[in-house]
Amino acid sequence: MAVKLDYNNMIDKVVGSEGFSLEDILTLDIRTAHEKMEQKRKDNLTDWRDLPYNQKDVVKEIKDYVSAVKEDIDAFVVLGIGGSALGPIALQQAINHPYYNELPKDKRGGYPKLYVLDNVDPERLSYFFEIVDIKKCLFNCVSKSGETSETMSQFMIIKSLLEKELGKGNISKHIVCTTDKEKGNLINIAKEGGYKVFYIPSGVGGRFSELSPVGLLPAAMCGIDIKKLLTGAEDMDKIVSNPDVQKNPAYMYGALHYLAMEKGKNISVMMPYADSLKYISDWYAQLWAESLGKKYDNEGNTVFVGQTPVKALGVTDQHSQIQLYVQGPLDKVIVFLSIDEFRRIVEIPKIYEDIPSLGFLGGITQNKLLKTEEYATEYALVSNGRPNMTISLEKVDEYNMGALLYMLEVATGFIGELMNIDAYDQHGVEEGKDATYALLNRPGYDEKREQLRKTYQKDSMYTIG
């Protein structure tokens, strides 16, 4: 298996009383959680699990589309938020040159630059138009419902700018939509405007959508082999469908985090030891937080559960966060992302040999330095009884990234079953959305607007300055 889970440092024989025994793991009701996972799949309630298998025709359509348009555009611009943005950013950073957008187009294989506009900060959007020629951009509006205020506000601004620059009848080649096939505003807007459309399968939610056109289109537009991405996910699916937790890395990952939460470890730190995997932590943060942070369990009982994801980067955050993790509160699980084989080797020159504190570095590689620091951090945690585990990739490529993303998605669904919650709803997000709609006078939200007026007034005595 190209993606491996090493959980030695979660075991009590290694980290002492903060760890767990194999008996602790096997005492969990793994079988019932597995059966619920399988039943949801049969009942088409987890359609994201079928993406490695049912996107083959879509892959061909995407690749044909990319080939037809890539030479005519300088930039492919994703308008999206949440999973629509975090997945494409994470894959781009992982697979492609770290300075991809700064390369000349021929060194990008003829593919356009990639930008992801995932916020409504007016400065960011305004300044963006100063660095691109809007007439050379292809804008990908990603919203399943077509009601996402942030994304659709960007779309409305950009559509108006395109019409001003090119004329109302000449903008269809500059817009591609990724949305639901039948429902929502965006599909109707796309049909009316004659825009190219790719469809998000109806049962696939945003944070589980990276292996759908939401993630596949931006990836292909940057030269990433999306067929290999899906193959990696498909091969991982065979492994993580095994009911034996000792042979299933996704189930073991979920089970260990569940046990950790029972022991008060309500923070999950993901710490890649590779810049290429830096934004996997951002993608994971949404997946873990939005799926597991719940007020109610499946029976409607108030439970207030969840585990807070935190992102870190090795070795950078050895100099900013590790002090807390090694000697701070016993409330964290640390997850390292590790790479066996880097794409480049950089040797440190043999200079300053007369300075012992520097000379020892000469002749070794940065590769070895990075791996040594990773091991040293692991050792520091273990020495202080701090549970941690490592997900290792043979190398960073499309196949391994597909496998990694899919493994973490299954782990999320599985721990949700152990927690007896619905890992696929997001009512807490909807509350904020409804308040936004009410405050901006969207029709149909009068009651919410009145509720806000009556119950949410701030007192000036609690403001300083």
C-alpha positions as CSV (number, residue, x, y, z in Angstrom):
1,M,0.0,0.0,0.0
2,A,1.5,3.3,-1.1
3,V,-0.2,5.2,1.7
4,K,0.4,3.8,5.2
5,L,-0.8,4.5,8.7
6,D,1.8,4.0,11.5
7,Y,0.0,4.2,14.9
8,N,2.8,2.8,17.1
9,N,2.9,6.1,19.0
10,M,-0.8,5.9,19.9
11,I,-0.2,2.7,21.9
12,D,0.1,2.7,25.7
13,K,3.3,0.5,25.6
14,V,4.9,3.5,23.8
15,V,3.4,6.6,25.2
16,G,2.1,5.4,28.6
17,S,-1.2,6.2,30.2
18,E,-2.2,8.7,27.4
19,G,-2.1,5.9,24.8
20,F,-4.4,3.0,24.1
21,S,-4.1,-0.8,24.1
22,L,-5.2,-3.0,21.2
23,E,-7.9,-4.2,23.5
24,D,-9.2,-0.7,23.9
25,I,-9.5,-0.5,20.1
26,L,-11.2,-3.8,19.7
27,T,-13.7,-3.1,22.5
28,L,-15.2,-0.4,20.2
29,D,-18.3,-1.5,18.2
30,I,-16.4,-1.6,15.0
31,R,-18.7,-4.1,13.4
32,T,-21.8,-1.9,13.8
33,A,-20.1,1.2,12.6
34,H,-18.9,-0.7,9.5
35,E,-22.4,-2.1,8.8
36,K,-23.8,1.4,9.0
37,M,-21.2,2.6,6.6
38,E,-22.0,-0.2,4.2
39,Q,-25.8,0.3,4.5
40,K,-25.5,4.1,3.8
41,R,-23.6,3.2,0.7
42,K,-26.2,0.7,-0.5
43,D,-28.9,3.3,0.2
44,N,-27.1,5.9,-1.9
45,L,-26.6,8.2,1.2
46,T,-22.8,8.4,0.6
47,D,-22.6,8.9,-3.1
48,W,-19.1,10.3,-2.7
49,R,-17.9,6.8,-2.2
50,D,-18.8,5.9,-5.8
51,L,-16.8,8.8,-7.3
52,P,-13.7,6.7,-8.0
53,Y,-15.9,4.4,-10.2
54,N,-18.5,6.6,-11.9
55,Q,-16.5,9.6,-13.1
56,K,-14.8,7.9,-16.0
57,D,-17.0,9.5,-18.7
58,V,-16.7,12.8,-16.9
59,V,-12.9,12.5,-17.0
60,K,-13.0,12.2,-20.7
61,E,-15.3,15.2,-21.1
62,I,-13.1,17.3,-18.8
63,K,-9.9,16.4,-20.6
64,D,-11.5,17.2,-24.0
65,Y,-12.8,20.5,-22.7
66,V,-9.4,21.4,-21.2
67,S,-7.6,20.6,-24.5
68,A,-10.1,22.8,-26.4
69,V,-9.7,25.9,-24.2
70,K,-6.3,25.9,-22.5
71,E,-4.4,27.6,-25.3
72,D,-6.8,30.6,-25.4
73,I,-6.6,31.5,-21.7
74,D,-3.9,32.8,-19.4
75,A,-5.8,32.1,-16.1
76,F,-8.4,29.6,-14.9
77,V,-10.2,31.2,-11.9
78,V,-12.2,29.2,-9.5
79,L,-15.1,31.0,-7.8
80,G,-16.0,28.9,-4.8
81,I,-15.8,28.5,-1.0
82,G,-15.3,25.7,1.4
83,G,-14.7,22.3,-0.3
84,S,-15.0,24.0,-3.7
85,A,-11.9,26.0,-3.0
86,L,-9.8,24.0,-0.4
87,G,-9.6,20.8,-2.5
88,P,-8.4,22.5,-5.7
89,I,-5.8,24.5,-3.7
90,A,-4.5,21.4,-1.9
91,L,-4.1,19.4,-5.1
92,Q,-2.4,22.1,-7.0
93,Q,0.1,22.7,-4.2
94,A,0.7,19.0,-3.8
95,I,1.2,17.9,-7.4
96,N,2.5,20.9,-9.4
97,H,5.6,23.1,-9.2
98,P,5.4,25.2,-5.9
99,Y,5.7,28.4,-8.0
100,Y,3.4,27.2,-10.8
101,N,1.8,30.5,-11.5
102,E,5.2,32.2,-11.8
103,L,6.4,29.8,-14.5
104,P,6.1,30.9,-18.2
105,K,3.2,29.1,-19.9
106,D,5.5,26.8,-21.9
107,K,7.0,25.5,-18.7
108,R,3.5,24.9,-17.4
109,G,2.9,22.5,-20.3
110,G,0.7,25.1,-22.0
111,Y,-1.8,25.1,-19.1
112,P,-3.2,28.3,-17.6
113,K,-2.4,29.8,-14.2
114,L,-4.8,28.8,-11.4
115,Y,-6.4,31.3,-9.0
116,V,-8.9,30.4,-6.4
117,L,-11.1,33.3,-5.1
118,D,-12.6,31.9,-2.0
119,N,-13.6,35.0,0.0
120,V,-15.6,38.2,-0.4
121,D,-12.9,40.6,0.9
122,P,-13.4,43.6,-1.4
123,E,-9.7,44.4,-1.5
124,R,-8.6,41.0,-2.6
125,L,-11.1,40.9,-5.5
126,S,-10.3,44.4,-6.6
127,Y,-6.6,43.8,-6.6
128,F,-7.0,40.6,-8.5
129,F,-8.3,42.5,-11.5
130,E,-5.1,44.5,-11.5
131,I,-2.9,41.4,-12.2
132,V,-5.0,39.6,-14.8
133,D,-6.5,40.4,-18.2
134,I,-10.1,39.5,-17.6
135,K,-10.5,38.9,-21.4
136,K,-7.9,36.1,-21.1
137,C,-9.5,34.4,-18.1
138,L,-11.9,31.5,-17.8
139,F,-14.1,31.7,-14.7
140,N,-15.3,28.5,-13.0
141,C,-18.3,29.3,-10.8
142,V,-18.8,26.4,-8.4
143,S,-22.0,26.2,-6.4
144,K,-24.3,23.2,-6.1
145,S,-27.4,25.3,-5.2
146,G,-26.5,28.5,-7.0
147,E,-27.4,30.3,-3.7
148,T,-24.0,30.5,-2.1
149,S,-23.9,34.2,-1.4
150,E,-20.1,34.5,-1.5
151,T,-19.6,32.7,-4.7
152,M,-22.6,34.1,-6.5
153,S,-21.7,37.7,-5.5
154,Q,-18.3,37.1,-7.2
155,F,-20.0,35.7,-10.2
156,M,-22.4,38.7,-10.5
157,I,-19.4,41.1,-10.3
158,I,-17.4,39.2,-12.9
159,K,-20.2,38.6,-15.3
160,S,-20.9,42.3,-15.3
161,L,-17.3,43.1,-15.9
162,L,-17.1,40.6,-18.8
163,E,-20.2,42.1,-20.4
164,K,-18.7,45.5,-20.1
165,E,-15.4,44.4,-21.7
166,L,-16.7,42.0,-24.3
167,G,-20.4,42.8,-24.8
168,K,-23.3,40.8,-23.5
169,G,-23.4,38.2,-26.3
170,N,-19.6,37.4,-26.1
171,I,-19.0,36.1,-22.6
172,S,-20.1,32.4,-22.7
173,K,-16.6,31.2,-23.6
174,H,-15.3,32.8,-20.4
175,I,-17.6,31.1,-18.0
176,V,-17.9,27.4,-17.0
177,C,-20.3,26.3,-14.2
178,T,-20.0,23.4,-11.8
179,T,-23.4,22.8,-10.2
180,D,-26.4,20.5,-9.7
181,K,-27.9,18.9,-12.8
182,E,-31.5,19.9,-12.1
183,K,-31.9,22.1,-9.1
184,G,-30.8,25.6,-8.1
185,N,-30.2,29.0,-9.6
186,L,-26.9,28.3,-11.3
187,I,-28.0,25.5,-13.6
188,N,-30.8,27.9,-14.9
189,I,-28.3,30.8,-15.2
190,A,-25.9,28.5,-17.1
191,K,-28.6,27.3,-19.6
192,E,-29.8,30.8,-20.2
193,G,-26.2,32.1,-20.8
194,G,-25.1,29.2,-22.9
195,Y,-22.2,28.4,-20.4
196,K,-20.4,25.0,-20.4
197,V,-21.6,23.0,-17.3
198,F,-20.2,20.1,-15.3
199,Y,-22.4,18.4,-12.8
200,I,-22.0,17.7,-9.1
201,P,-23.6,14.3,-8.3
202,S,-26.8,15.0,-6.3
203,G,-25.7,13.1,-3.2
204,V,-22.2,14.5,-3.0
205,G,-21.7,17.3,-0.4
206,G,-19.1,20.1,-0.7
207,R,-16.4,18.8,1.6
208,F,-16.6,15.3,0.0
209,S,-16.6,16.7,-3.6
210,E,-12.9,16.8,-4.5
211,L,-13.1,13.7,-6.7
212,S,-16.1,15.1,-8.6
213,P,-15.9,17.8,-11.3
214,V,-15.6,20.3,-8.4
215,G,-11.9,19.2,-8.0
216,L,-11.3,17.3,-11.2
217,L,-11.9,20.3,-13.5
218,P,-9.4,22.7,-11.8
219,A,-6.9,19.9,-11.5
220,A,-7.1,18.9,-15.2
221,M,-6.8,22.6,-16.1
222,C,-3.4,22.6,-14.5
223,G,-2.2,19.4,-16.1
224,I,-2.9,17.1,-13.2
225,D,-3.6,13.5,-14.3
226,I,-7.2,13.1,-12.9
227,K,-7.5,9.6,-14.1
228,K,-4.6,8.5,-11.8
229,L,-6.2,10.5,-9.0
230,L,-9.3,8.4,-9.2
231,T,-7.3,5.2,-9.6
232,G,-5.6,5.9,-6.3
233,A,-9.0,6.5,-4.7
234,E,-10.4,3.3,-6.2
235,D,-7.5,1.2,-4.9
236,M,-7.9,2.8,-1.5
237,D,-11.6,2.0,-1.5
238,K,-10.9,-1.7,-1.7
239,I,-8.6,-1.4,1.4
240,V,-10.9,0.8,3.5
241,S,-13.9,-1.4,2.8
242,N,-12.4,-4.1,5.0
243,P,-14.3,-4.6,8.2
244,D,-11.1,-5.6,10.1
245,V,-10.0,-2.4,11.8
246,Q,-6.4,-3.8,12.0
247,K,-6.3,-4.0,8.2
248,N,-8.2,-0.8,7.5
249,P,-6.2,2.5,7.9
250,A,-9.3,4.7,7.7
251,Y,-11.2,2.8,10.4
252,M,-8.1,2.7,12.6
253,Y,-7.6,6.4,12.2
254,G,-11.2,7.1,13.1
255,A,-11.1,4.6,16.0
256,L,-8.0,6.1,17.6
257,H,-9.4,9.6,17.3
258,Y,-12.6,8.5,18.9
259,L,-10.7,7.0,21.8
260,A,-8.7,10.1,22.1
261,M,-11.8,12.3,22.3
262,E,-13.1,10.0,25.1
263,K,-9.9,10.8,27.0
264,G,-10.4,14.6,26.5
265,K,-8.2,15.0,23.5
266,N,-10.4,17.3,21.5
267,I,-7.8,18.8,19.2
268,S,-6.4,17.0,16.1
269,V,-3.3,18.6,14.8
270,M,-2.3,17.7,11.2
271,M,1.4,18.4,10.6
272,P,2.8,17.6,7.1
273,Y,6.5,17.4,6.8
274,A,6.5,18.7,3.2
275,D,5.5,22.0,1.7
276,S,3.7,20.1,-1.0
277,L,1.2,18.8,1.5
278,K,0.7,22.1,3.4
279,Y,-2.8,22.7,2.2
280,I,-4.0,19.2,2.8
281,S,-4.2,20.4,6.4
282,D,-6.6,23.2,5.3
283,W,-8.8,20.8,3.3
284,Y,-8.7,18.3,6.3
285,A,-9.7,21.0,8.7
286,Q,-13.0,21.6,6.9
287,L,-13.7,17.9,6.5
288,W,-13.1,17.1,10.1
289,A,-14.7,20.2,11.7
290,E,-17.8,20.5,9.6
291,S,-18.5,16.7,9.7
292,L,-17.9,16.1,13.4
293,G,-18.9,19.3,15.2
294,K,-22.5,18.5,16.2
295,K,-25.0,19.6,18.8
296,Y,-27.3,16.6,18.4
297,D,-26.7,12.8,18.1
298,N,-28.8,10.6,15.8
299,E,-31.5,10.3,18.4
300,G,-31.8,14.0,18.9
301,N,-30.0,14.2,22.2
302,T,-28.0,17.3,22.9
303,V,-24.3,16.2,22.9
304,F,-22.1,19.1,21.8
305,V,-19.4,16.9,20.3
306,G,-16.5,17.3,17.9
307,Q,-12.8,17.6,17.6
308,T,-11.0,20.8,16.6
309,P,-8.6,20.4,13.7
310,V,-5.4,22.5,13.8
311,K,-3.0,22.9,11.0
312,A,0.8,23.0,11.4
313,L,3.8,22.5,9.1
314,G,7.0,20.7,9.7
315,V,9.6,22.0,10.2
316,T,8.3,25.5,10.2
317,D,6.1,25.1,13.2
318,Q,8.7,23.3,15.3
319,H,9.6,27.0,15.9
320,S,6.1,28.2,16.7
321,Q,3.8,25.4,18.0
322,I,5.8,22.3,19.2
323,Q,6.5,23.8,22.6
324,L,2.7,23.7,23.2
325,Y,2.3,20.2,21.9
326,V,5.2,18.7,23.8
327,Q,4.6,20.4,27.2
328,G,1.2,21.9,27.1
329,P,-2.2,20.5,27.9
330,L,-2.9,16.8,27.3
331,D,-5.7,17.6,24.8
332,K,-4.2,16.8,21.4
333,V,-3.5,14.1,18.9
334,I,-0.7,14.9,16.5
335,V,-0.9,13.5,12.9
336,F,2.2,13.7,10.8
337,L,2.1,13.5,7.0
338,S,5.3,12.1,5.8
339,I,6.9,11.5,2.4
340,D,9.3,8.7,1.7
341,E,10.6,10.1,-1.6
342,F,11.0,13.7,-2.5
343,R,11.1,14.9,-6.1
344,R,14.3,16.9,-5.6
345,I,17.5,16.3,-3.6
346,V,19.5,19.3,-2.3
347,E,22.9,18.8,-0.7
348,I,24.3,21.2,1.9
349,P,27.8,22.4,0.9
350,K,30.8,21.5,3.1
351,I,31.6,24.9,4.4
352,Y,32.2,26.5,7.8
353,E,33.9,23.3,8.9
354,D,35.8,25.3,11.5
355,I,32.5,26.2,13.2
356,P,31.3,22.9,14.9
357,S,27.7,24.1,15.3
358,L,27.5,24.6,11.5
359,G,30.1,22.3,10.0
360,F,28.2,19.1,10.9
361,L,25.6,20.1,8.3
362,G,28.0,20.0,5.4
363,G,27.6,17.1,3.1
364,I,24.2,16.0,4.2
365,T,21.1,16.8,2.2
366,Q,18.1,19.0,3.1
367,N,16.1,15.8,2.5
368,K,17.9,14.1,5.4
369,L,17.7,17.2,7.6
370,L,13.9,17.4,7.1
371,K,13.4,13.7,7.8
372,T,15.7,13.8,10.9
373,E,13.8,16.8,12.3
374,E,10.5,14.9,11.7
375,Y,11.8,11.9,13.6
376,A,13.2,14.2,16.4
377,T,9.8,15.8,16.8
378,E,8.1,12.4,17.0
379,Y,10.7,11.4,19.6
380,A,10.1,14.6,21.7
381,L,6.3,13.9,21.7
382,V,6.8,10.2,22.7
383,S,9.3,11.1,25.4
384,N,6.6,13.3,26.9
385,G,3.8,10.8,26.6
386,R,2.1,12.6,23.8
387,P,0.1,10.4,21.4
388,N,0.8,10.8,17.7
389,M,0.6,8.9,14.5
390,T,2.0,9.1,11.0
391,I,0.4,8.8,7.6
392,S,3.2,8.2,5.1
393,L,3.1,8.5,1.3
394,E,5.6,6.7,-0.9
395,K,5.8,10.0,-2.9
396,V,3.5,12.9,-3.8
397,D,1.8,12.2,-7.0
398,E,-1.8,11.9,-8.3
399,Y,-2.2,8.2,-7.4
400,N,-1.1,8.7,-3.8
401,M,-3.1,11.9,-3.4
402,G,-6.3,10.2,-4.5
403,A,-5.7,7.5,-2.0
404,L,-4.9,9.9,0.8
405,L,-8.0,12.1,0.3
406,Y,-10.3,9.1,0.0
407,M,-8.8,7.5,3.1
408,L,-9.4,10.6,5.2
409,E,-13.0,10.9,3.9
410,V,-13.8,7.4,4.9
411,A,-12.1,7.9,8.3
412,T,-14.4,10.9,8.8
413,G,-17.6,9.0,7.9
414,F,-16.5,6.1,10.1
415,I,-15.8,8.1,13.2
416,G,-19.1,9.8,12.7
417,E,-20.8,6.4,13.1
418,L,-18.8,5.7,16.3
419,M,-19.9,9.0,17.6
420,N,-23.5,8.3,16.6
421,I,-23.9,11.5,14.7
422,D,-24.7,12.6,11.2
423,A,-21.4,13.4,9.6
424,Y,-23.0,14.8,6.5
425,D,-25.3,17.6,7.8
426,Q,-24.2,21.1,8.7
427,H,-26.9,22.9,10.6
428,G,-24.5,25.2,12.3
429,V,-23.4,26.6,9.0
430,E,-27.0,27.1,7.9
431,E,-27.7,29.3,11.0
432,G,-25.1,31.8,9.9
433,K,-26.3,31.7,6.3
434,D,-29.9,32.4,7.4
435,A,-28.7,35.3,9.5
436,T,-26.8,36.8,6.6
437,Y,-29.8,36.5,4.3
438,A,-32.1,38.2,6.9
439,L,-29.7,41.1,7.4
440,L,-29.4,41.6,3.7
441,N,-33.1,41.6,3.3
442,R,-33.4,38.5,1.2
443,P,-37.1,37.7,0.6
444,G,-38.6,35.0,2.8
445,Y,-36.4,35.8,5.8
446,D,-38.5,38.4,7.6
447,E,-39.0,36.2,10.7
448,K,-35.3,35.6,11.1
449,R,-34.7,39.4,10.6
450,E,-37.2,40.2,13.4
451,Q,-35.6,37.6,15.6
452,L,-32.2,39.2,15.1
453,R,-33.6,42.6,15.9
454,K,-35.1,41.5,19.1
455,T,-32.5,39.2,20.5
456,Y,-29.1,40.2,19.2
457,Q,-28.3,43.8,20.4
458,K,-24.9,44.6,21.7
459,D,-24.4,46.7,24.9
460,S,-21.9,49.6,24.5
461,M,-20.7,49.1,28.2
462,Y,-18.9,46.0,27.0
463,T,-16.9,47.8,24.3
464,I,-13.5,49.5,25.1
465,G,-12.0,52.2,22.9
